[in-house]
Amino acid sequence: MKTKLTYIFTIITAGFLLGGCTLPFINKTSSLQVLSSPRATVMLNDKIVGETPYFNAKIKAGQYSLKLIPIGQLDNILPYETKLELKKDLKTAVNWNFRSTEASSSGYIMTQEPVSDKKNAVLMVVSDPSGATVKLDGQIVGTTPFQKGGLTPKQYKIEISSPGYITEEITANVEAGYKLIVNFKLGQGTSATLEDITSPEASPSPTPTPKKVIKVKKTPTGWLRVRSKPGLTGKELAKVNPGDQFEVLDEQKGWYQIEYEKDKKGWVSGTYVTVVKGETDEKTTPTPAPKAKNTPTAKPTKSPTTTPEATPTSQ
């Protein structure tokens, strides 16, 4: 299963537009973007500066110590720490995926360097572990460490894979006059590794595999959203209550598909559920929770993508 880390390095936002041109080549400042899954507190040089997704378009160039601390009831997850060198007029992006062990965690750091030939577009891909296969737009082009110049300036789909590790895929913009450097840290494991942050107690099941049942945890709002697809962009279908239990129909990237009503399926975030061990012959029927106003035939409620699934603003 591939982890889709679709991140276009040239970010098109109001903060990036000035007189119709794209930054950072106008402002004489560095820029830093930090993403994570799940959300995390962002610390720079031991000072809290915000939460992910974090962006600062006018950060002073220099050496920084970055620390990400996952938000929520994730005591089994270790913080992420790294050193950054932010360079004047250039962009740096960090994306980190927390898992239950450092070996299974993954992410990347993306930076730019100017090159002497202003018409040359260069891509460099490095990885831990090295020797990983690199694909550009679906074509194998080499193994890490990999570097190629003379590229057509455009967006490329970069895929990196290695046996025993989860494949990573991102989309990035390679610009003329610059070398784009992507440093991947691959996570050990398979697709099951992607769910272990919400079920640390789970262990490999004997044959035959019992049904997996999840139970909704207590949440700040007293309910949990059910969405039309895994991720915060999914349309809200309903709400379920703490204590409700559901048989898992499918799992994707830390989200669980459930049947919240008869013949009605949706997805809930794994952050606010726990896996109930063993097999249940009879699925618990939850107490009907208040239906969201944005039913499948109604206009969906727009929820910020920067807040977890059980806060008043995104639940």
C-alpha positions in Angstrom: 0.0 0.0 0.0 1.5 3.3 -0.9 1.4 6.3 1.4 0.2 9.2 -0.7 2.0 12.2 0.4 0.8 14.5 -2.3 2.5 17.8 -1.6 3.1 20.4 -4.4 6.2 22.2 -3.3 5.2 25.5 -5.0 2.3 26.4 -2.8 -0.3 28.7 -4.3 -1.9 30.7 -1.5 -2.6 34.4 -1.0 0.5 34.6 1.2 2.6 33.3 -1.8 1.3 35.9 -4.3 2.8 39.3 -4.8 2.0 41.2 -8.0 1.1 38.0 -9.8 4.5 36.3 -9.1 5.2 33.3 -7.0 7.4 33.6 -4.0 10.0 33.0 -2.5 12.1 34.7 -5.2 10.8 38.2 -4.5 10.9 38.3 -0.7 14.4 38.3 0.8 13.4 35.8 3.4 13.4 32.0 4.0 10.2 30.1 4.1 9.3 27.0 6.2 6.4 24.6 5.9 5.8 21.7 8.4 3.2 19.0 7.9 2.5 15.9 10.0 0.1 13.0 10.5 -1.4 13.1 13.0 -1.2 16.8 14.0 1.7 18.0 16.1 3.0 20.9 18.1 5.8 22.6 16.3 8.9 23.7 18.3 11.8 25.7 16.8 14.9 26.0 19.0 12.9 24.7 22.0 10.2 27.4 21.5 6.6 26.5 20.6 5.7 28.4 17.4 2.4 26.7 16.4 0.9 23.4 15.2 0.9 21.5 12.0 0.1 22.5 9.3 2.6 25.2 10.0 3.9 27.9 7.6 6.2 30.9 8.0 7.0 32.8 4.8 9.3 35.3 6.6 11.5 33.2 8.9 15.1 34.3 9.5 17.7 32.3 7.7 20.0 30.2 9.9 20.3 26.9 11.8 17.3 25.6 13.6 16.4 22.6 15.8 12.9 21.3 14.8 10.8 19.2 17.2 7.3 17.8 16.5 5.2 16.5 19.4 2.1 14.6 18.4 -1.2 16.0 19.7 -3.7 13.8 21.4 -3.7 10.6 23.4 -0.7 9.2 21.7 1.7 8.3 24.6 3.2 5.5 22.6 4.4 7.8 19.9 7.9 9.4 20.1 8.4 13.1 19.1 10.3 13.8 15.9 13.5 15.9 16.0 15.8 17.1 13.3 18.2 19.9 12.4 17.4 22.4 9.6 19.4 25.0 7.8 17.1 27.6 6.3 18.7 29.5 3.5 17.9 33.1 2.3 15.3 33.3 -0.5 14.8 29.5 -0.5 12.0 27.1 0.6 12.2 24.3 3.1 9.4 21.8 3.7 9.1 19.0 6.3 6.5 16.2 6.3 6.5 13.6 9.0 4.2 10.5 9.6 4.3 9.4 13.2 4.1 5.6 13.9 4.5 3.6 17.1 8.3 3.1 16.5 11.0 5.2 15.0 11.7 2.5 12.5 8.2 2.5 11.1 7.9 6.3 11.1 8.4 8.0 7.7 8.6 11.4 6.1 10.8 13.7 4.0 12.6 17.1 4.1 12.5 19.1 0.9 14.9 21.9 0.2 16.2 24.1 -2.7 19.7 25.2 -3.8 20.5 27.6 -6.6 22.5 26.3 -9.6 24.8 28.4 -11.8 22.9 27.6 -15.0 19.6 29.5 -14.6 18.0 27.4 -17.2 18.9 24.1 -15.6 16.4 22.2 -13.5 18.0 19.6 -11.2 16.5 17.0 -8.9 18.3 15.1 -6.2 16.7 12.3 -4.2 18.4 10.7 -1.2 16.9 8.2 1.3 17.3 6.2 4.5 17.9 3.4 3.6 20.0 4.2 0.5 19.7 2.1 -2.6 15.9 2.7 -2.9 14.3 2.6 -6.3 13.4 6.0 -7.7 10.6 6.6 -10.2 9.8 9.9 -12.0 6.3 10.0 -13.4 6.0 6.2 -13.2 9.4 5.5 -14.9 12.3 3.9 -13.0 15.2 6.4 -13.3 17.7 5.0 -10.8 18.4 4.3 -7.1 19.3 6.6 -4.2 21.4 8.6 -4.0 20.0 9.9 -7.3 20.6 13.2 -9.2 19.5 14.3 -12.6 19.9 17.7 -14.3 18.5 19.1 -17.5 15.0 18.3 -16.5 12.0 20.1 -18.0 10.9 22.6 -15.3 7.5 21.2 -14.2 5.7 19.2 -11.5 7.0 15.6 -11.2 5.5 12.6 -9.4 8.4 11.1 -7.3 8.0 7.6 -6.0 10.6 5.8 -3.9 10.4 2.2 -2.8 12.6 -0.5 -1.1 11.9 -4.1 -0.1 10.5 -4.2 3.5 9.6 -0.5 3.5 6.4 1.4 2.8 6.5 3.0 -0.6 6.3 6.8 -0.5 5.0 9.1 -3.3 4.9 12.9 -3.5 4.4 15.5 -6.2 7.0 18.3 -6.4 7.8 21.2 -8.6 11.3 21.3 -10.1 12.2 24.8 -11.1 14.7 26.2 -13.6 17.8 27.6 -11.9 17.4 25.5 -8.8 18.3 22.0 -7.5 15.4 20.4 -5.6 16.6 18.1 -2.9 14.3 15.5 -1.4 15.6 13.5 1.6 13.2 10.6 2.4 13.2 8.5 5.6 11.3 5.3 4.7 9.2 3.5 7.3 9.7 -0.2 7.8 6.7 -2.5 7.5 3.5 -2.9 5.4 0.1 -1.2 5.2 -0.6 -2.6 8.8 2.1 -0.3 10.1 0.0 2.8 9.0 -2.7 2.0 11.6 -0.5 1.1 14.6 -0.6 4.5 16.2 -4.2 4.0 17.2 -4.0 0.4 18.2 -0.6 -0.2 19.9 -1.9 -3.1 21.8 -2.9 -5.1 18.7 -0.8 -8.1 17.8 -0.7 -10.4 14.8 -3.9 -12.5 14.9 -3.8 -16.3 14.6 -5.5 -18.2 11.8 -8.4 -17.8 11.3 -8.2 -14.0 11.7 -10.9 -12.8 14.1 -13.1 -9.8 13.1 -11.6 -6.5 14.2 -14.0 -4.3 16.2 -13.3 -0.7 17.2 -14.8 1.3 20.1 -15.2 5.1 20.0 -13.2 6.8 22.7 -14.3 9.8 24.8 -14.0 13.0 22.8 -14.0 16.7 23.8 -17.3 17.2 22.0 -19.0 13.9 23.1 -19.2 12.6 19.5 -17.1 11.6 16.5 -17.7 12.4 12.8 -18.4 9.7 10.2 -17.1 10.8 6.8 -17.7 9.7 3.2 -14.0 8.8 2.6 -10.8 8.5 4.7 -9.4 11.9 5.5 -10.6 15.3 6.7 -11.8 16.2 3.2 -14.5 13.5 3.3 -18.1 14.7 3.5 -19.7 14.4 7.0 -22.4 11.7 7.0 -23.2 11.3 10.6 -22.0 11.3 14.2 -21.3 8.4 16.5 -21.0 8.4 20.3 -18.2 7.4 22.7 -18.7 3.7 23.7 -20.2 2.7 20.3 -18.6 -0.3 18.8 -18.4 -1.2 15.1 -16.9 -4.0 13.0 -14.1 -2.8 10.8 -14.9 -3.2 7.1 -11.7 -1.6 5.7 -8.7 0.3 6.8 -6.7 3.1 5.1 -4.0 5.3 6.5 -5.3 5.3 10.1 -9.0 5.5 9.1 -11.6 2.8 9.6 -14.6 2.1 7.5 -17.7 1.1 9.5 -21.4 0.4 9.0 -22.8 3.2 11.2 -26.4 2.4 10.3 -27.9 -0.6 8.4 -26.6 -0.5 4.8 -24.9 2.8 5.4 -21.1 2.9 5.5 -18.6 5.7 6.3 -15.1 6.3 7.7 -13.9 7.4 11.2 -10.5 8.6 12.3 -8.4 6.1 14.2 -7.2 8.8 16.5 -10.4 8.6 18.6 -11.1 4.9 18.5 -9.5 1.8 20.0 -9.4 -1.7 18.8 -11.4 -4.2 20.8 -9.5 -7.5 20.9 -11.2 -10.8 20.0 -14.1 -11.7 17.7 -17.7 -10.6 18.3 -20.6 -12.6 16.9 -23.0 -9.8 17.4 -22.2 -6.3 16.3 -23.0 -3.6 18.8 -25.8 -1.4 17.6 -25.0 2.2 18.8 -27.4 4.6 20.2 -28.4 6.8 17.2 -26.4 10.0 17.3 -27.5 13.3 16.0 -27.3 13.3 12.3 -25.1 15.9 10.7 -26.9 18.6 8.7 -24.9 17.8 5.7 -26.5 14.5 4.7 -25.4 12.7 1.5 -27.9 14.9 -0.4 -27.1 18.1 1.3 -24.2 20.5 0.9 -21.2 19.3 3.0 -20.0 21.3 5.9 -16.5 22.7 5.2 -14.2 21.6 8.0 -10.7 23.0 8.5 -8.0 20.4 7.6 -5.8 21.7 10.5 -7.9 20.4 13.4 -8.4 16.8 14.6 -11.6 14.8 14.2 -12.9 15.4 17.8 -12.6 19.1 18.3 -15.6 21.4 18.2 -14.5 23.0 15.0 -14.0 19.8 13.0 -15.9 17.0 14.8 
